[in-house]
Amino acid sequence: MGKIKNIIILISMVISLSGCVAAWLAVGAGAGIGAYKYIDGSLSREYPLAYSRALDATNSALANLFISTTNSMDEGTNARIDAVRKDGTKVTVKLDDRGQGVTSISVRVGMIGNRDAAQVIHEEIATVSGIR
């Protein structure tokens, strides 16, 4: 009887530990949404938004910041918006549908990139979409 009891305890421990691992993995995956990445002059962030909602929020954010769209291309799962700020600085925004209600948005301001200016655009996108 002692052997069966030990096996039941061992199985219970494995099941409970696997639940903890799953919980930690879920927390880690969730932590990636909202984190910024700055690569080659573009500031990227994944938003917990469906693609169409993210595209609408991005267009509204640009309008709110008085950034004029000069060209827009939407392919249904990814988009590129070329725009210009009042001071003539070019802005490029790229959206990519990651699936399951997540959209990656990348913002580049200027030829070599301006992280602070891109951050302002991201903050406005978050505000418009109701994330903040």
KOLKE-903978 format. One record per atom (N, C-alpha, C, CB): residue number from 1; residue in one letter; atom name; x, y, z. Coordinates in Angstrom, 3 decimals. Each point is the difference from the previous one (the first is absolute). Last residue first. Glycine has a CB too. Layout:
# residues N
{NUM, A, CA, {X, Y, Z}}
...
END
This chain:
# residues 132
{132, R, N, {-4.481, 51.912, -23.129}}
{132, R, CA, {0.549, 0.784, 1.109}}
{132, R, C, {-1.043, 0.677, 0.786}}
{132, R, CB, {1.998, 0.327, -1.274}}
{131, I, N, {-3.134, -2.904, -2.502}}
{131, I, CA, {0.916, -0.871, 0.734}}
{131, I, C, {0.552, 0.700, 1.224}}
{131, I, CB, {0.591, -1.156, -2.124}}
{130, G, N, {-3.625, 2.788, -1.544}}
{130, G, CA, {-0.521, -0.296, 1.339}}
{130, G, C, {0.872, -0.931, 0.819}}
{130, G, CB, {-2.224, 0.338, -0.935}}
{129, S, N, {2.738, 1.811, -3.610}}
{129, S, CA, {-0.545, -1.358, 0.017}}
{129, S, C, {-0.546, -0.399, 1.356}}
{129, S, CB, {1.602, -0.582, -1.773}}
{128, V, N, {0.528, 4.830, 1.130}}
{128, V, CA, {-1.164, -0.069, -0.894}}
{128, V, C, {-0.667, -1.368, 0.078}}
{128, V, CB, {1.082, 1.668, -1.530}}
{127, T, N, {2.962, -1.075, 3.911}}
{127, T, CA, {-1.075, 0.812, 0.573}}
{127, T, C, {-1.283, -0.117, -0.836}}
{127, T, CB, {1.723, 1.593, 0.932}}
{126, A, N, {2.209, -3.672, -2.530}}
{126, A, CA, {-0.486, -0.685, 1.209}}
{126, A, C, {-1.173, 0.745, 0.626}}
{126, A, CB, {2.307, -0.888, 0.402}}
{125, I, N, {-0.111, 2.927, -4.022}}
{125, I, CA, {-0.699, -1.200, -0.462}}
{125, I, C, {-0.612, -0.740, 1.195}}
{125, I, CB, {1.581, -0.192, -1.976}}
{124, E, N, {1.180, 3.810, 2.941}}
{124, E, CA, {-1.279, 0.460, -0.511}}
{124, E, C, {-0.822, -1.183, -0.537}}
{124, E, CB, {1.036, 2.240, -0.566}}
{123, E, N, {3.335, -3.082, 2.009}}
{123, E, CA, {-0.837, 0.368, 1.154}}
{123, E, C, {-1.370, 0.476, -0.439}}
{123, E, CB, {2.050, 0.612, 1.272}}
{122, H, N, {1.170, -1.540, -4.602}}
{122, H, CA, {-0.470, -1.226, 0.656}}
{122, H, C, {-0.910, 0.314, 1.193}}
{122, H, CB, {2.107, -1.160, -0.729}}
{121, I, N, {-0.012, 4.779, -1.387}}
{121, I, CA, {-1.019, -0.576, -0.883}}
{121, I, C, {-0.564, -1.279, 0.617}}
{121, I, CB, {1.156, 0.987, -2.022}}
{120, V, N, {2.416, 1.034, 4.240}}
{120, V, CA, {-1.181, 0.867, 0.093}}
{120, V, C, {-1.133, -0.569, -0.853}}
{120, V, CB, {1.474, 2.017, 0.403}}
{119, Q, N, {2.731, -4.077, -0.700}}
{119, Q, CA, {-0.652, -0.323, 1.280}}
{119, Q, C, {-1.278, 0.820, 0.176}}
{119, Q, CB, {2.243, -0.559, 1.008}}
{118, A, N, {0.611, 1.486, -4.642}}
{118, A, CA, {-0.749, -1.232, -0.243}}
{118, A, C, {-0.771, -0.409, 1.256}}
{118, A, CB, {1.721, -0.727, -1.698}}
{117, A, N, {1.178, 4.375, 2.049}}
{117, A, CA, {-1.152, 0.372, -0.830}}
{117, A, C, {-0.863, -1.226, -0.301}}
{117, A, CB, {1.334, 1.885, -1.017}}
{116, D, N, {2.683, -2.621, 3.370}}
{116, D, CA, {-0.930, 0.793, 0.812}}
{116, D, C, {-1.252, 0.380, -0.785}}
{116, D, CB, {1.942, 0.882, 1.299}}
{115, R, N, {1.632, -3.194, -3.560}}
{115, R, CA, {-0.703, -0.840, 0.976}}
{115, R, C, {-1.040, 0.782, 0.796}}
{115, R, CB, {2.037, -1.415, 0.156}}
{114, N, N, {-0.064, 2.007, -5.087}}
{114, N, CA, {-0.029, 0.845, 1.187}}
{114, N, C, {-0.866, -0.732, 1.029}}
{114, N, CB, {0.305, 2.189, -1.350}}
{113, G, N, {2.372, -3.127, -3.827}}
{113, G, CA, {-0.838, -0.385, 1.131}}
{113, G, C, {0.160, 0.941, 1.178}}
{113, G, CB, {0.163, -2.350, -0.749}}
{112, I, N, {1.710, 2.619, -3.811}}
{112, I, CA, {0.749, -0.948, 0.830}}
{112, I, C, {-0.782, -0.458, 1.223}}
{112, I, CB, {2.085, 1.080, -0.781}}
{111, M, N, {-4.159, 1.867, -2.433}}
{111, M, CA, {0.824, -0.908, -0.812}}
{111, M, C, {0.718, -1.048, 0.848}}
{111, M, CB, {0.307, 1.847, -1.643}}
{110, G, N, {-4.944, 0.212, 3.540}}
{110, G, CA, {1.233, 0.525, -0.578}}
{110, G, C, {0.787, -1.064, -0.740}}
{110, G, CB, {0.071, 1.670, 1.817}}
{109, V, N, {-3.333, -3.667, 1.404}}
{109, V, CA, {-0.116, 1.436, -0.216}}
{109, V, C, {1.349, 0.508, -0.494}}
{109, V, CB, {-1.794, 0.235, 1.801}}
{108, R, N, {-1.225, -5.118, -1.171}}
{108, R, CA, {1.308, 0.610, -0.273}}
{108, R, C, {-0.237, 1.464, -0.327}}
{108, R, CB, {0.992, -2.197, -0.851}}
{107, V, N, {-3.705, -2.439, 3.144}}
{107, V, CA, {-0.013, 1.423, -0.360}}
{107, V, C, {1.439, 0.473, -0.198}}
{107, V, CB, {-2.158, 0.382, 1.296}}
{106, S, N, {-1.236, -5.157, -0.907}}
{106, S, CA, {1.358, 0.536, -0.037}}
{106, S, C, {-0.065, 1.443, -0.502}}
{106, S, CB, {0.996, -2.317, -0.410}}
{105, I, N, {-4.352, -1.889, 2.576}}
{105, I, CA, {0.061, 1.313, -0.646}}
{105, I, C, {1.419, 0.528, 0.146}}
{105, I, CB, {-2.462, 0.471, 0.476}}
{104, S, N, {-0.674, -5.362, -0.068}}
{104, S, CA, {1.285, 0.657, 0.191}}
{104, S, C, {-0.021, 1.315, -0.780}}
{104, S, CB, {1.207, -2.234, 0.317}}
{103, T, N, {-5.328, -0.922, 1.874}}
{103, T, CA, {0.538, 0.696, -1.169}}
{103, T, C, {1.308, 0.681, 0.379}}
{103, T, CB, {-2.328, 0.356, -0.930}}
{102, V, N, {-1.606, -4.343, 2.715}}
{102, V, CA, {1.238, 0.732, 0.263}}
{102, V, C, {0.502, 0.600, -1.307}}
{102, V, CB, {0.580, -1.529, 1.943}}
{101, G, N, {-4.431, -1.623, -1.216}}
{101, G, CA, {-0.255, 1.311, 0.581}}
{101, G, C, {1.230, 0.798, 0.366}}
{101, G, CB, {-2.050, -0.955, 0.825}}
{100, Q, N, {2.180, -3.418, -3.038}}
{100, Q, CA, {-0.562, -0.102, 1.347}}
{100, Q, C, {-0.140, 1.351, 0.691}}
{100, Q, CB, {0.998, -2.256, 0.150}}
{99, G, N, {2.265, 2.616, -4.211}}
{99, G, CA, {-1.012, -1.014, 0.294}}
{99, G, C, {-0.441, 0.039, 1.445}}
{99, G, CB, {0.965, -1.414, -1.776}}
{98, R, N, {2.080, 4.419, -0.661}}
{98, R, CA, {0.681, -1.165, 0.568}}
{98, R, C, {-0.969, -1.132, 0.314}}
{98, R, CB, {1.718, 1.529, 0.947}}
{97, D, N, {-1.387, 3.015, -4.376}}
{97, D, CA, {-0.919, -0.827, 0.777}}
{97, D, C, {0.741, -1.249, 0.461}}
{97, D, CB, {-2.007, 0.872, -1.296}}
{96, D, N, {4.027, 4.071, 0.072}}
{96, D, CA, {0.044, -1.401, -0.393}}
{96, D, C, {-0.888, -0.803, 0.942}}
{96, D, CB, {2.346, 0.261, -0.928}}
{95, L, N, {-0.797, 5.187, -0.832}}
{95, L, CA, {-0.812, -0.860, 0.849}}
{95, L, C, {0.059, -1.418, -0.542}}
{95, L, CB, {-1.526, 1.923, 0.618}}
{94, K, N, {4.429, 3.122, -0.925}}
{94, K, CA, {-0.309, -1.315, -0.566}}
{94, K, C, {-0.781, -0.806, 1.028}}
{94, K, CB, {2.080, 0.051, -1.451}}
{93, V, N, {-0.457, 5.383, 0.159}}
{93, V, CA, {-0.609, -0.904, 0.974}}
{93, V, C, {-0.339, -1.297, -0.732}}
{93, V, CB, {-0.946, 1.936, 1.398}}
{92, T, N, {4.076, 2.902, -1.972}}
{92, T, CA, {-0.446, -1.257, -0.595}}
{92, T, C, {-0.522, -0.892, 1.121}}
{92, T, CB, {1.680, 0.189, -1.914}}
{91, V, N, {-0.337, 5.364, 0.783}}
{91, V, CA, {-0.387, -1.013, 0.974}}
{91, V, C, {-0.470, -1.227, -0.771}}
{91, V, CB, {-0.647, 1.755, 1.741}}
{90, K, N, {3.669, 3.251, -2.570}}
{90, K, CA, {-0.760, -1.152, -0.467}}
{90, K, C, {-0.237, -0.996, 1.133}}
{90, K, CB, {0.966, 0.313, -2.294}}
{89, T, N, {-0.305, 5.223, 2.492}}
{89, T, CA, {0.637, -1.277, 0.293}}
{89, T, C, {-0.901, -1.153, -0.440}}
{89, T, CB, {1.226, 1.042, 1.944}}
{88, G, N, {-2.282, 3.794, -2.042}}
{88, G, CA, {0.506, -0.623, -1.215}}
{88, G, C, {0.681, -1.346, 0.217}}
{88, G, CB, {0.271, 2.267, -0.874}}
{87, D, N, {-2.719, 0.668, 4.075}}
{87, D, CA, {1.342, 0.533, -0.264}}
{87, D, C, {0.654, -0.635, -1.227}}
{87, D, CB, {0.233, 0.422, 2.442}}
{86, K, N, {-4.563, -1.817, -0.862}}
{86, K, CA, {-0.091, 1.417, -0.396}}
{86, K, C, {1.364, 0.589, -0.350}}
{86, K, CB, {-1.999, 0.231, 1.471}}
{85, R, N, {1.606, -5.498, -2.127}}
{85, R, CA, {-0.339, 0.915, 1.099}}
{85, R, C, {-0.015, 1.437, -0.514}}
{85, R, CB, {1.026, -1.584, 1.691}}
{84, V, N, {-2.067, -3.081, -4.518}}
{84, V, CA, {0.956, 1.082, 0.224}}
{84, V, C, {-0.502, 0.882, 1.143}}
{84, V, CB, {0.711, -0.042, -2.441}}
{83, A, N, {-1.255, -5.437, 0.124}}
{83, A, CA, {-0.587, 1.253, 0.463}}
{83, A, C, {1.101, 1.036, 0.173}}
{83, A, CB, {-1.878, -1.240, 1.154}}
{82, D, N, {0.337, -4.176, -2.813}}
{82, D, CA, {1.022, 1.028, -0.136}}
{82, D, C, {-0.668, 1.319, 0.341}}
{82, D, CB, {1.302, -1.297, -1.789}}
{81, I, N, {-2.444, -4.102, 2.835}}
{81, I, CA, {-0.496, 1.366, -0.089}}
{81, I, C, {1.206, 0.922, -0.090}}
{81, I, CB, {-2.117, -0.555, 1.314}}
{80, R, N, {0.663, -4.999, -1.924}}
{80, R, CA, {1.073, 0.997, 0.081}}
{80, R, C, {-0.646, 1.361, -0.201}}
{80, R, CB, {1.786, -1.626, -0.870}}
{79, A, N, {-3.346, -3.879, 2.301}}
{79, A, CA, {-0.216, 1.321, -0.601}}
{79, A, C, {1.255, 0.837, 0.152}}
{79, A, CB, {-2.466, -0.119, 0.497}}
{78, N, N, {0.038, -5.318, -0.095}}
{78, N, CA, {1.094, 0.934, 0.273}}
{78, N, C, {-0.265, 1.294, -0.756}}
{78, N, CB, {1.647, -1.902, 0.351}}
{77, T, N, {-4.788, -1.497, -0.445}}
{77, T, CA, {0.717, -0.530, 1.160}}
{77, T, C, {1.255, 0.802, 0.312}}
{77, T, CB, {-0.889, -2.254, -0.544}}
{76, G, N, {-2.136, 3.792, -2.848}}
{76, G, CA, {-0.879, -0.857, 0.791}}
{76, G, C, {0.641, -0.627, 1.216}}
{76, G, CB, {-1.168, -0.439, -2.064}}
{75, E, N, {3.085, 3.704, -1.109}}
{75, E, CA, {-0.164, -1.292, -0.669}}
{75, E, C, {-0.841, -0.982, 0.821}}
{75, E, CB, {2.203, 0.373, -1.105}}
{74, D, N, {-1.072, 5.243, 0.386}}
{74, D, CA, {-0.559, -0.986, 0.922}}
{74, D, C, {-0.255, -1.294, -0.760}}
{74, D, CB, {-1.057, 1.818, 1.421}}
{73, M, N, {3.683, 3.349, -1.746}}
{73, M, CA, {-0.185, -1.271, -0.669}}
{73, M, C, {-0.455, -1.012, 1.058}}
{73, M, CB, {1.775, 0.546, -1.782}}
{72, S, N, {-0.987, 5.196, 0.845}}
{72, S, CA, {-0.433, -1.070, 0.892}}
{72, S, C, {-0.260, -1.259, -0.809}}
{72, S, CB, {-1.006, 1.671, 1.598}}
{71, N, N, {3.296, 3.793, -1.605}}
{71, N, CA, {-0.262, -1.236, -0.723}}
{71, N, C, {-0.365, -1.088, 1.011}}
{71, N, CB, {1.600, 0.665, -1.873}}
{70, T, N, {-1.110, 3.814, 3.281}}
{70, T, CA, {0.290, 0.266, -1.405}}
{70, T, C, {-0.271, -1.223, -0.864}}
{70, T, CB, {1.717, 1.667, 0.699}}
{69, T, N, {-3.335, 0.583, 4.371}}
{69, T, CA, {0.282, -1.205, -0.774}}
{69, T, C, {0.213, 0.383, -1.455}}
{69, T, CB, {-1.362, -1.416, 1.590}}
{68, S, N, {2.173, 4.537, 2.951}}
{68, S, CA, {-0.792, -0.214, -1.225}}
{68, S, C, {0.445, -1.249, -0.742}}
{68, S, CB, {-0.336, 2.463, -0.185}}
{67, I, N, {0.238, -0.496, 5.452}}
{67, I, CA, {0.934, -0.637, -0.930}}
{67, I, C, {-0.824, -0.424, -1.215}}
{67, I, CB, {1.578, -0.816, 1.881}}
{66, F, N, {-3.022, 2.833, 2.511}}
{66, F, CA, {0.160, 0.857, -1.176}}
{66, F, C, {1.112, -0.494, -0.924}}
{66, F, CB, {-0.822, 1.925, 1.358}}
{65, L, N, {-1.098, -4.067, 2.653}}
{65, L, CA, {1.319, 0.629, 0.136}}
{65, L, C, {0.327, 0.916, -1.182}}
{65, L, CB, {0.751, -1.988, 1.315}}
{64, N, N, {-4.809, -0.499, -1.208}}
{64, N, CA, {0.014, 0.751, 1.265}}
{64, N, C, {1.308, 0.761, 0.191}}
{64, N, CB, {-1.531, -1.708, 0.990}}
{63, A, N, {1.123, -1.256, -4.677}}
{63, A, CA, {-0.829, 1.202, -0.195}}
{63, A, C, {0.014, 0.865, 1.258}}
{63, A, CB, {-1.471, -1.257, -1.621}}
{62, L, N, {3.612, -2.909, 1.880}}
{62, L, CA, {0.741, 0.895, -0.901}}
{62, L, C, {-0.774, 1.302, -0.217}}
{62, L, CB, {1.042, -1.997, -1.144}}
{61, A, N, {-3.202, -1.345, 3.621}}
{61, A, CA, {1.125, 0.561, 0.757}}
{61, A, C, {0.805, 0.965, -0.863}}
{61, A, CB, {0.107, -2.089, 1.390}}
{60, S, N, {-3.591, -0.363, -3.419}}
{60, S, CA, {-0.528, 1.034, 0.894}}
{60, S, C, {1.125, 0.685, 0.776}}
{60, S, CB, {-2.144, -1.293, 0.200}}
{59, N, N, {3.271, -2.390, -2.924}}
{59, N, CA, {-0.420, 1.141, -0.834}}
{59, N, C, {-0.536, 1.141, 0.854}}
{59, N, CB, {-0.535, -1.581, -1.867}}
{58, T, N, {1.621, -2.396, 4.122}}
{58, T, CA, {1.211, 0.625, -0.544}}
{58, T, C, {-0.354, 1.215, -0.850}}
{58, T, CB, {1.157, -2.229, 0.015}}
{57, A, N, {-4.643, -0.475, 1.654}}
{57, A, CA, {0.628, 0.758, 1.093}}
{57, A, C, {1.240, 0.740, -0.496}}
{57, A, CB, {-0.864, -1.681, 1.661}}
{56, D, N, {-1.307, -1.250, -4.675}}
{56, D, CA, {-0.844, 1.170, 0.285}}
{56, D, C, {0.631, 0.883, 1.071}}
{56, D, CB, {-2.036, -1.327, -0.624}}
{55, L, N, {4.154, -2.748, -0.273}}
{55, L, CA, {0.147, 0.905, -1.142}}
{55, L, C, {-0.828, 1.267, 0.212}}
{55, L, CB, {0.406, -1.971, -1.521}}
{54, A, N, {-0.821, -1.469, 4.683}}
{54, A, CA, {1.325, 0.621, 0.108}}
{54, A, C, {0.227, 0.998, -1.130}}
{54, A, CB, {0.876, -2.072, 1.115}}
{53, R, N, {-4.778, -0.529, -1.208}}
{53, R, CA, {-0.086, 0.981, 1.089}}
{53, R, C, {1.335, 0.727, 0.173}}
{53, R, CB, {-1.743, -1.418, 1.151}}
{52, S, N, {1.556, -2.115, -4.239}}
{52, S, CA, {-0.813, 1.134, -0.483}}
{52, S, C, {-0.119, 1.085, 1.058}}
{52, S, CB, {-1.282, -1.563, -1.468}}
{51, Y, N, {3.648, -2.493, 2.657}}
{51, Y, CA, {0.658, 0.795, -1.036}}
{51, Y, C, {-0.816, 1.224, -0.421}}
{51, Y, CB, {1.088, -2.088, -0.786}}
{50, A, N, {-1.677, 0.225, 5.726}}
{50, A, CA, {-0.226, -0.587, -1.315}}
{50, A, C, {0.554, 0.965, -1.045}}
{50, A, CB, {-2.081, -1.257, 0.800}}
{49, L, N, {4.194, 1.367, 4.087}}
{49, L, CA, {-1.088, 0.540, -0.826}}
{49, L, C, {-0.125, -0.809, -1.282}}
{49, L, CB, {0.368, 2.307, 0.954}}
{48, P, N, {3.042, -1.750, 3.060}}
{48, P, CA, {-1.070, -0.998, 0.102}}
{48, P, C, {-1.260, 0.493, -0.712}}
{48, P, CB, {0.948, -0.807, 2.195}}
{47, Y, N, {4.317, 2.071, -3.463}}
{47, Y, CA, {-1.200, 0.469, 0.678}}
{47, Y, C, {-1.035, -1.127, 0.079}}
{47, Y, CB, {0.446, 2.357, -0.808}}
{46, E, N, {5.242, -1.505, 0.122}}
{46, E, CA, {-1.145, -0.850, -0.289}}
{46, E, C, {-1.163, 0.454, 0.866}}
{46, E, CB, {1.494, -1.956, -0.620}}
{45, R, N, {2.957, 4.764, -1.411}}
{45, R, CA, {-0.728, -0.469, 1.171}}
{45, R, C, {-1.136, -0.899, -0.472}}
{45, R, CB, {0.595, 2.095, 1.322}}
{44, S, N, {4.250, 0.951, -3.084}}
{44, S, CA, {-1.090, -0.956, -0.201}}
{44, S, C, {-0.607, -0.413, 1.329}}
{44, S, CB, {1.106, -0.821, -2.087}}
{43, L, N, {2.228, 4.713, -0.592}}
{43, L, CA, {-0.465, -0.407, 1.321}}
{43, L, C, {-1.243, -0.859, -0.195}}
{43, L, CB, {0.943, 2.102, 1.114}}
{42, S, N, {3.593, -0.715, -4.336}}
{42, S, CA, {-1.447, -0.181, 0.131}}
{42, S, C, {-0.335, -0.493, 1.401}}
{42, S, CB, {-0.197, -0.500, -2.465}}
{41, G, N, {4.744, 1.205, 0.809}}
{41, G, CA, {-0.710, 1.269, -0.099}}
{41, G, C, {-1.506, -0.090, 0.098}}
{41, G, CB, {1.849, 0.732, -1.358}}
{40, D, N, {1.113, -4.634, 1.725}}
{40, D, CA, {0.298, 0.717, -1.248}}
{40, D, C, {-0.838, 1.258, -0.184}}
{40, D, CB, {0.624, -2.172, -0.994}}
{39, I, N, {-2.384, -0.295, 4.959}}
{39, I, CA, {0.934, -0.656, -0.913}}
{39, I, C, {0.135, 0.830, -1.265}}
{39, I, CB, {-0.602, -2.268, 0.928}}
{38, Y, N, {-1.784, 1.861, 4.265}}
{38, Y, CA, {0.539, 1.045, -0.876}}
{38, Y, C, {1.087, -0.631, -0.852}}
{38, Y, CB, {-0.528, 1.853, 1.674}}
{37, K, N, {-4.058, -3.400, 1.425}}
{37, K, CA, {1.274, -0.415, -0.577}}
{37, K, C, {0.447, 1.118, -0.933}}
{37, K, CB, {-0.566, -2.502, 0.171}}
{36, Y, N, {-3.210, 1.763, 4.286}}
{36, Y, CA, {0.507, 0.660, -1.190}}
{36, Y, C, {1.320, -0.621, -0.442}}
{36, Y, CB, {-1.145, 2.116, 0.696}}
{35, A, N, {-3.469, -4.034, 2.083}}
{35, A, CA, {1.419, 0.319, 0.095}}
{35, A, C, {0.461, 0.605, -1.324}}
{35, A, CB, {0.375, -1.870, 1.680}}
{34, G, N, {-4.789, 0.189, -1.123}}
{34, G, CA, {0.166, 1.294, 0.645}}
{34, G, C, {1.453, 0.405, 0.146}}
{34, G, CB, {-2.105, -0.419, 1.197}}
{33, I, N, {1.006, -4.599, -1.465}}
{33, I, CA, {-0.929, 0.972, -0.572}}
{33, I, C, {0.162, 1.295, 0.766}}
{33, I, CB, {-1.642, -1.805, -0.711}}
{32, G, N, {4.084, -1.843, 2.229}}
{32, G, CA, {0.519, 0.445, -1.292}}
{32, G, C, {-0.900, 1.022, -0.660}}
{32, G, CB, {1.084, -2.199, -0.259}}
{31, A, N, {-2.248, -0.065, 4.332}}
{31, A, CA, {0.939, 1.097, 0.231}}
{31, A, C, {0.565, 0.532, -1.308}}
{31, A, CB, {0.572, -0.988, 2.216}}
{30, G, N, {-3.391, -2.850, -2.111}}
{30, G, CA, {-0.748, 1.244, 0.171}}
{30, G, C, {0.911, 1.194, 0.181}}
{30, G, CB, {-1.841, -1.303, 0.998}}
{29, A, N, {3.734, -2.997, -1.170}}
{29, A, CA, {-0.561, 0.338, -1.313}}
{29, A, C, {-0.751, 1.316, 0.076}}
{29, A, CB, {-0.182, -2.434, -0.581}}
{28, G, N, {1.873, 0.684, 4.604}}
{28, G, CA, {1.084, 0.421, -0.887}}
{28, G, C, {-0.514, 0.413, -1.364}}
{28, G, CB, {1.529, -1.524, 1.211}}
{27, V, N, {-4.559, -0.322, 1.866}}
{27, V, CA, {0.419, 1.330, 0.456}}
{27, V, C, {1.094, 0.536, -0.911}}
{27, V, CB, {-0.599, -0.585, 2.380}}
{26, A, N, {-0.793, -3.794, -3.146}}
{26, A, CA, {-1.062, 0.934, -0.387}}
{26, A, C, {0.372, 1.416, 0.410}}
{26, A, CB, {-1.718, -1.822, 0.227}}
{25, L, N, {4.570, -1.639, 1.128}}
{25, L, CA, {0.095, 0.206, -1.447}}
{25, L, C, {-1.050, 0.992, -0.477}}
{25, L, CB, {0.893, -2.324, -0.268}}
{24, W, N, {-1.016, 1.021, 4.756}}
{24, W, CA, {1.149, 0.861, -0.256}}
{24, W, C, {0.178, 0.263, -1.492}}
{24, W, CB, {1.089, -0.888, 2.066}}
{23, A, N, {-4.457, -2.123, -0.749}}
{23, A, CA, {-0.336, 1.357, 0.447}}
{23, A, C, {1.152, 0.954, -0.274}}
{23, A, CB, {-1.500, -0.946, 1.773}}
{22, A, N, {2.180, -3.603, -2.634}}
{22, A, CA, {-0.935, 0.572, -0.979}}
{22, A, C, {-0.361, 1.427, 0.376}}
{22, A, CB, {-0.914, -2.283, -0.477}}
{21, V, N, {3.539, -0.097, 3.503}}
{21, V, CA, {0.771, 0.298, -1.202}}
{21, V, C, {-0.897, 0.636, -1.051}}
{21, V, CB, {1.558, -1.912, 0.495}}
{20, C, N, {-3.618, 0.379, 3.370}}
{20, C, CA, {0.810, 1.193, 0.279}}
{20, C, C, {0.811, 0.405, -1.225}}
{20, C, CB, {0.129, -0.657, 2.419}}
{19, G, N, {-2.582, -3.343, -2.610}}
{19, G, CA, {-0.902, 1.150, 0.012}}
{19, G, C, {0.750, 1.290, 0.248}}
{19, G, CB, {-1.826, -1.469, 0.807}}
{18, S, N, {4.111, -2.577, -0.454}}
{18, S, CA, {-0.231, 0.306, -1.408}}
{18, S, C, {-0.962, 1.161, -0.130}}
{18, S, CB, {0.422, -2.387, -0.614}}
{17, L, N, {0.446, 0.722, 4.924}}
{17, L, CA, {1.140, 0.742, -0.545}}
{17, L, C, {-0.209, 0.342, -1.469}}
{17, L, CB, {1.496, -1.147, 1.635}}
{16, S, N, {-4.722, -1.524, 0.526}}
{16, S, CA, {-0.026, 1.369, 0.536}}
{16, S, C, {1.158, 0.828, -0.526}}
{16, S, CB, {-1.121, -0.853, 2.052}}
{15, I, N, {0.900, -3.699, -3.309}}
{15, I, CA, {-1.137, 0.735, -0.553}}
{15, I, C, {-0.008, 1.432, 0.506}}
{15, I, CB, {-1.311, -2.127, -0.147}}
{14, V, N, {4.511, -0.768, 1.951}}
{14, V, CA, {0.305, 0.268, -1.411}}
{14, V, C, {-1.117, 0.818, -0.632}}
{14, V, CB, {1.321, -2.138, -0.147}}
{13, M, N, {-1.958, 0.627, 4.559}}
{13, M, CA, {1.029, 1.046, -0.055}}
{13, M, C, {0.312, 0.376, -1.445}}
{13, M, CB, {0.973, -0.841, 2.159}}
{12, S, N, {-3.932, -2.738, -1.391}}
{12, S, CA, {-0.618, 1.276, 0.393}}
{12, S, C, {0.994, 1.140, -0.092}}
{12, S, CB, {-1.552, -1.226, 1.514}}
{11, I, N, {3.139, -3.143, -2.211}}
{11, I, CA, {-0.827, 0.429, -1.121}}
{11, I, C, {-0.651, 1.345, 0.307}}
{11, I, CB, {-0.422, -2.401, -0.623}}
{10, L, N, {2.840, 0.418, 4.109}}
{10, L, CA, {0.902, 0.405, -1.081}}
{10, L, C, {-0.782, 0.515, -1.208}}
{10, L, CB, {1.678, -1.691, 0.793}}
{9, I, N, {-4.100, -0.152, 2.806}}
{9, I, CA, {0.603, 1.281, 0.397}}
{9, I, C, {0.901, 0.525, -1.112}}
{9, I, CB, {-0.094, -0.681, 2.428}}
{8, I, N, {-1.701, -3.581, -3.017}}
{8, I, CA, {-1.067, 1.011, -0.090}}
{8, I, C, {0.541, 1.375, 0.365}}
{8, I, CB, {-1.727, -1.743, 0.561}}
{7, I, N, {4.622, -1.887, -0.031}}
{7, I, CA, {-0.239, 0.238, -1.426}}
{7, I, C, {-1.069, 1.074, -0.189}}
{7, I, CB, {0.645, -2.381, -0.518}}
{6, N, N, {0.232, 0.898, 4.905}}
{6, N, CA, {1.128, 0.785, -0.514}}
{6, N, C, {-0.175, 0.338, -1.483}}
{6, N, CB, {1.487, -1.102, 1.690}}
{5, K, N, {-4.638, -1.768, 0.325}}
{5, K, CA, {-0.137, 1.358, 0.558}}
{5, K, C, {1.110, 0.907, -0.535}}
{5, K, CB, {-1.071, -0.944, 2.092}}
{4, I, N, {1.260, -3.606, -3.123}}
{4, I, CA, {-1.074, 0.644, -0.763}}
{4, I, C, {-0.181, 1.442, 0.466}}
{4, I, CB, {-1.148, -2.229, -0.316}}
{3, K, N, {4.173, -0.445, 2.727}}
{3, K, CA, {0.516, 0.258, -1.337}}
{3, K, C, {-1.033, 0.728, -0.852}}
{3, K, CB, {1.445, -2.036, 0.179}}
{2, G, N, {-2.597, 0.522, 4.157}}
{2, G, CA, {0.896, 1.148, 0.066}}
{2, G, C, {0.540, 0.391, -1.360}}
{2, G, CB, {0.601, -0.682, 2.290}}
{1, M, N, {-3.233, -3.264, -1.661}}
{1, M, CA, {-0.818, 1.188, 0.000}}
{1, M, C, {0.867, 1.259, 0.000}}
{1, M, CB, {-1.801, -1.265, 1.201}}
END
